């Protein structure tokens, strides 16, 4: 298929960016979206032009690095990561607009690459448990109810890609924070820091400049791991309890 690509180009964080138009031809429907961008970059290299900078790592839908706005949708038209999006989702002759995540806490580094270290700082503020060092404990020494263990496992699939932030009109990271709070809060190992964790992580979320949640639901709709909205309810419930108890 032949496609017209409108791609955001920006030389650096302090430079003015804009959309540039490119043509690519003979794109296979079986290519992934990133493979299509690889083809474009090969063409640009052959012409002596600067290739388009974009993030990718595992290309298996695990790491969350390949995060793009495609035609105004986080990760594109399918509920998956950009690297698992295939060109069969588009038609011959389509025009595809490709932009970086749209969120102030995710500043553009270059072209389609953004700095998502704000997520790292949120995790550093409380997304952990305390455990003694040494040999691994016996697996069944701390039993967990199956329903809680399964819920923790399901929300732990969050890969921190930032689609929830990019899709949210408020630029909120509440789905991301809620997933981490719920994951650790459901397990016995997460109880010692449970209340300080939620206060510290929400405080860091706000400090980074993320917006507030107004329950629009765009975050859950865009999430490639289908994290449910109820983790935000759990986040708010834990936060209220923690503040009520003086944490």
Order of alpha helices (4+ residues) and beta strands (2+ residues): beta-beta-alpha-beta-beta-beta-beta-beta-alpha-alpha-alpha-alpha-alpha-alpha-alpha
